[in-house]
Amino acid sequence: SRGLGDVYKRQLTDSDLSYDFIETIEKEFNMENTPDLEKRVESQGIDEVINIGKNFGIDDINLIKPGIGETTRVLLRRVPWKILVNEKYKEDASLEHILRLVEEKEVPVEWYPLEHYKACGLIKKVADA
């Protein structure tokens, strides 16, 4: 399939340098230091969410809302159980509103070693609310 604006001109095929360009760029990458696919997949955000669920006894990962935006929504629109904050970003301006909201709403904060997020909201189960 062609992208928007792509035009194939058969008469220019012999002078097409696209693959030469790509191969030149590929040579610049040090493939020895590239983590293998399995390690990259393991370190994705969903794996972190699953691990948070295991650590906090949460079976339904839909109750785990990672990221600043999702954490803010948990505090404003849901019944928060706990907010996890990456200690590395304790002084980060992007977390000021979250820290103010947890204080106002008296929601527990736990400094947690998040790998992919600055904050994560944990929602109370309906039965617990």
N, C-alpha and C positions, 0 to 999 in steps of 0.2 A: 504494500500500500504506500501511496505517496503522501507526504506531508503537504501542508498548505504552502503553495509557492514552488513546489518541486516541479522541475521540468526535465524530462529525459530527452537528450538530443543524441540520437544514434550516431550521427556523423562525427560527434566529438569523443566517442568511446575510446579511440586509440590514444587520445591525449588526456584522458581522465587521470588525475593524480590523487584521487580520494583515498585509495587504499595505501598508496605510498605515504601519504600524510599520516594516516592512522598508524601504520607500522613504525614510522619515525617517532611518533609520540609514545607508542608502547615501549620502545627501546629505552626511554627515559625513566620508566618505572622500575624500581628495584623489586622484583617479584620474590626474592628470597625473604624479604622482611614483611611480606604481606601475609596477615593471618589467614589460615585456611577457612573455607566456607563454614565448616562446622562451628568453629570458635566465634565467627561473626554472627551466626544465627543465634548462638547461645546468649550473646550479650545484647540482644534486642530488648526493647522496652517491655514487650508482653511477658518475657521471661521474668523480668523484675516484678511485674504485677503478680504473676503466679507465685513467686517467692514471698512477696509481701503477704499474700493470702495464706500461705503455709505458716509463716511466722506469727500471724495474728489470728489464726484459726478461722479464716474467712473462706467459706466454700464457694461462694458466688463472687466471681471476679468483677461482676457488674457493680459491686459495692465498693470497689477500689477505683478512685478517680485520680490518675496521675497528671501532673503538670499544673502550672500556675492557674490557668483558666478554669480547668476542671475543679481544682481545689477551691477556687473562689465561688464557683457555682454550688459546690457542696455546702459552703458556709452560708450562702445567701438563700438557697432554694430547697435544701434537703435538711435532714436531721443528722448532723455530723456526730460521729462517735469519737474520732481522733484525727488530728492532722499530723502528718509526718513532714518534717522539714530537714533538708540536707544541711548539716551543720556548716559545710563549706560556704554556704550562702547566707549565713546568719545575719550579716550586715548588708545584704544585697537590697537595693532600693525596690526591686521588683517584688519583694516579699513583704514590704511594709504594710500594705493593706491587709494581707492575710494575717499577719501577727496582730494587727489592731482588731480585726474581726474575731480572732480566737479569744482575745482578751475580753472584748465586749460580750461575747456569747458564752464565755467560760467553757470553752472547748479545750480538752487536753492537747498539748503539743508534745510530740516526741522528736528529739533530734535523732535522725535515722540516716544511716549511710546510703542514701539513694545514689544510684550510678547514673541514671539517665534523666533525672528530674530534680528540680529545686524543691518541689513540694508535692504532696500526695494527700488527698482527702479520703478518709474512710467513713463510709455511711453506716449508720446504725441499721441493723436488721429491723424490719417492721415489727416483729415480735418483741424486740428489745426496746422499741421506742415508747 
